[in-house]
Amino acid sequence: MPTYDYSCEGCGHEFEHFQSMSSRRLRKCPDCGETKLERLIGGGSGLIFKGSGFYETDYKRAGRGAPSSEKSPSAKSAPTGGG
């Protein structure tokens, strides 16, 4: 459900109201009680999910790397510091 911005032309009170798209617009100002509310046009915000989703198998786990035979040998033969 979207949040709509309203402004009263009588008293200048501005507020947001959370309502469904099929609900009628508000007419009466909650501040002054006059029926001079205008629904403001907003840029809106959206969140769009594309694709089939995210799954546990999409990410590598810490214990599941490349097999030990595929690791580079340079890491094993690096000299230790000392001197």
N, C-alpha and C positions, 0 to 999 in steps of 0.2 A: 504494500500500500504506500502511495506517495505522500510526501509532506508538502502542503500548499502554503504559500505565503499570502497573507491578507493584509490590507491596509484600509483604515477607516478614513473616509473623506471628511467626516465630521470633526473628529478629534485628533486625527493623525496617528492613532495607535497602530503599530505594526506587530504582527505575530505570525507564528507558524501553526498549522493545524494538520494533524495526521488523520487522513480519511481515505476511503476507497475511491477509485476513479468513478464508480457509478453513483456515489453519494451526491446529493444536491449541494451546491455551494452554500456557504454560510452567508447570511444576510445581516444578522444583528451583531453589532459590535459588543464584545464582552466588557469593554471598558465604559463606554458612554451609553450603550443601549440603543443607539440610533441604527436604522437600517441603511447604512451608507457604506457597506463593506465592498471592496473591490478585490478580486483575486489577482495577484500580481503574476506576471509572466516571468518565470525563472529559467535559467539555463539548464537546470536539472543536473542530476548526476546519475551515472549508470555504472553498472558492473556487469561486464560481459564475460562469460566463461566460454571458451572455444575449445574444441577437441573432445576427446572421449573421457578425459578426467585424469586424475593422478592416482597412482597405485603404489603400494609398498615396493613393488619390484622396479619402480622407476629410479630408485636411488640406491647407491652402493652402501653396503654396510661396512663397518670398520674391519671386521674379521674376514671379509670376503674380497680380497684383492686378487691380483694376478697370481697364478701358481708360482711356487718358489723357483722352479726351473726357468721361468721367463723373466725373473728379476735380473737387473744388470749386475754383472760380476764386479764392476768398478766399486760398488758400494762395499763389497767384502774385502777387496784388496787395498782399500785406502789405509795409509799408514796412520798409526795413532800418534798423537803429539807427545813429545818427550825429548829430552835432549841433553 
